[in-house]
Amino acid sequence: MRAVLQRVKQASVHVQGRQVSKIGPGILALIGVCQDDTPEHMDILTKKILQLKLWPEGMRLDESGSLASADEQVRPWRTNVMELGGEVLCVSQFTLYARTSKGTRPDFHLSMGGGEAKPFYDAFLAKMRNMYAEDKIHDGEFGAMMDVSLVNDGPVTISIDTFEKK
């Protein structure tokens, strides 16, 4: 599995002009599923997304859902999305497995086919919700043309590939 994570102040997904998801501070996660992905890859990515420390020490959401820091002089990279109390917006994106080595047209043959990818992606979302909280994990619309909007925080953008060597 591949993911591109963006630390956001807010993000939303619209399909045909209709808002299908919206989050406040947290992570926008673009998720790609490969033909060779297994439940083990799903476990690795779920833990990585939820446990990766992308915010400074002491950062939390206040009563209004806005980012609040306990101190101005804080150490970076000490708080994960669950400690923050933030949300995660997952957007399926088969194009993360595009190959561009031949010619000028992307090749998507490494991506898992839609018939297999949808149940795999749904299981990934269920695992995310189970590990964190049902109301904190949101998603777009699988297979749809989506308008994804975000306000980057930082910007902080991290890419993850579960096949990378340790």
C-alpha positions as CSV (number, residue, x, y, z in Angstrom):
1,M,0.0,0.0,0.0
2,R,1.0,3.6,-0.6
3,A,-0.1,6.7,1.1
4,V,0.6,10.4,0.8
5,L,-0.2,12.1,4.1
6,Q,-0.8,15.8,4.4
7,R,-1.1,17.5,7.8
8,V,-4.1,19.8,7.3
9,K,-6.1,22.4,9.1
10,Q,-9.1,21.3,7.2
11,A,-10.0,19.1,4.2
12,S,-13.1,18.1,2.2
13,V,-14.3,16.0,-0.6
14,H,-17.0,16.9,-3.1
15,V,-18.5,14.6,-5.8
16,Q,-20.6,16.2,-8.5
17,G,-20.9,19.3,-6.4
18,R,-22.1,17.4,-3.3
19,Q,-19.9,17.4,-0.1
20,V,-19.4,13.8,0.9
21,S,-16.8,14.4,3.7
22,K,-15.2,17.2,5.7
23,I,-12.6,17.2,8.5
24,G,-11.0,19.8,10.7
25,P,-7.4,19.6,11.9
26,G,-5.8,16.2,11.1
27,I,-4.5,14.2,8.2
28,L,-5.6,14.0,4.6
29,A,-4.5,10.5,3.5
30,L,-4.4,9.6,-0.2
31,I,-4.4,5.8,-0.3
32,G,-3.2,3.5,-3.1
33,V,-3.7,-0.2,-3.2
34,C,-1.4,-2.5,-5.2
35,Q,-2.1,-6.0,-6.6
36,D,0.3,-7.5,-4.1
37,D,-1.1,-5.9,-1.0
38,T,-2.0,-8.2,1.9
39,P,-3.7,-7.7,5.3
40,E,-0.2,-7.4,6.7
41,H,0.4,-4.3,4.6
42,M,-3.0,-2.9,5.7
43,D,-1.9,-3.4,9.4
44,I,1.4,-1.6,8.7
45,L,-0.2,1.4,7.0
46,T,-3.0,1.7,9.6
47,K,-0.5,1.9,12.5
48,K,1.8,4.2,10.6
49,I,-0.9,6.7,9.8
50,L,-2.4,6.8,13.3
51,Q,0.9,6.7,15.2
52,L,3.1,9.0,13.1
53,K,4.1,12.0,15.1
54,L,3.3,15.0,12.8
55,W,2.6,17.7,15.4
56,P,4.7,19.5,18.1
57,E,4.8,18.4,21.7
58,G,1.7,19.4,23.6
59,M,-0.4,20.2,20.6
60,R,-4.2,19.4,21.1
61,L,-7.5,20.5,19.8
62,D,-9.4,23.0,22.0
63,E,-13.1,23.0,22.8
64,S,-13.9,24.6,19.5
65,G,-11.9,22.0,17.5
66,S,-9.0,24.4,16.7
67,L,-5.4,23.7,17.2
68,A,-4.0,24.7,20.5
69,S,-0.5,24.4,21.9
70,A,0.3,24.0,25.6
71,D,3.5,26.1,25.1
72,E,5.1,28.3,22.4
73,Q,8.5,26.7,23.0
74,V,7.7,23.1,22.0
75,R,9.7,20.3,20.4
76,P,8.4,19.3,17.0
77,W,7.3,15.8,15.8
78,R,6.0,14.6,19.2
79,T,2.2,14.2,18.8
80,N,0.2,11.8,16.6
81,V,-3.3,12.4,15.3
82,M,-4.9,10.3,18.0
83,E,-3.1,12.2,20.8
84,L,-4.1,15.5,19.0
85,G,-7.8,14.4,18.8
86,G,-7.7,15.1,15.1
87,E,-9.5,13.5,12.2
88,V,-8.3,11.5,9.2
89,L,-9.8,11.9,5.7
90,C,-8.9,8.9,3.5
91,V,-9.2,9.2,-0.2
92,S,-8.7,6.2,-2.5
93,Q,-6.3,7.0,-5.2
94,F,-5.2,4.2,-7.6
95,T,-3.0,6.7,-9.4
96,L,-0.4,6.4,-6.6
97,Y,0.8,3.2,-8.4
98,A,1.3,4.8,-11.8
99,R,4.4,3.8,-13.6
100,T,5.9,6.5,-16.0
101,S,9.0,4.7,-17.2
102,K,7.8,4.1,-20.7
103,G,6.5,6.9,-22.9
104,T,4.3,9.7,-21.8
105,R,1.2,7.9,-20.6
106,P,1.0,6.6,-17.1
107,D,0.6,2.8,-16.6
108,F,-1.7,1.7,-13.8
109,H,-1.2,-2.1,-14.0
110,L,0.3,-2.3,-10.6
111,S,-2.9,-0.9,-9.0
112,M,-5.3,-3.5,-7.6
113,G,-8.4,-3.8,-9.8
114,G,-11.6,-2.1,-8.6
115,G,-13.4,-5.4,-7.9
116,E,-10.7,-6.4,-5.4
117,A,-9.6,-3.0,-4.3
118,K,-13.0,-1.8,-3.0
119,P,-13.4,-4.6,-0.4
120,F,-9.7,-4.3,0.5
121,Y,-10.1,-0.5,0.9
122,D,-13.3,-0.9,3.0
123,A,-11.5,-3.3,5.3
124,F,-8.7,-0.8,5.6
125,L,-11.2,1.9,6.7
126,A,-12.8,-0.5,9.1
127,K,-9.4,-1.2,10.7
128,M,-8.6,2.5,10.9
129,R,-12.0,3.1,12.7
130,N,-11.5,0.2,15.0
131,M,-8.0,1.3,16.0
132,Y,-9.0,5.0,16.5
133,A,-12.6,6.0,16.5
134,E,-15.6,5.6,14.2
135,D,-16.3,9.3,14.1
136,K,-12.7,10.4,13.5
137,I,-12.1,8.4,10.2
138,H,-13.8,9.8,7.1
139,D,-13.5,8.9,3.4
140,G,-14.3,10.1,0.0
141,E,-16.3,8.1,-2.6
142,F,-14.5,5.0,-3.9
143,G,-14.0,5.1,-7.7
144,A,-15.7,8.5,-8.1
145,M,-14.2,11.7,-9.7
146,M,-13.6,13.8,-6.6
147,D,-12.8,17.4,-5.9
148,V,-10.5,17.3,-2.9
149,S,-9.8,20.6,-1.1
150,L,-7.4,21.2,1.8
151,V,-5.7,23.8,3.8
152,N,-2.1,22.5,4.4
153,D,-0.7,22.9,7.9
154,G,3.1,23.5,7.6
155,P,3.1,22.2,4.9
156,V,3.9,18.7,6.1
157,T,3.6,16.0,3.4
158,I,4.8,12.5,4.0
159,S,4.8,9.5,1.6
160,I,4.6,5.9,2.9
161,D,5.1,2.7,1.0
162,T,4.6,-0.5,2.9
163,F,6.9,-2.4,0.5
164,E,9.9,-0.1,1.3
165,K,12.9,-1.9,2.9
166,K,13.5,-1.1,6.5
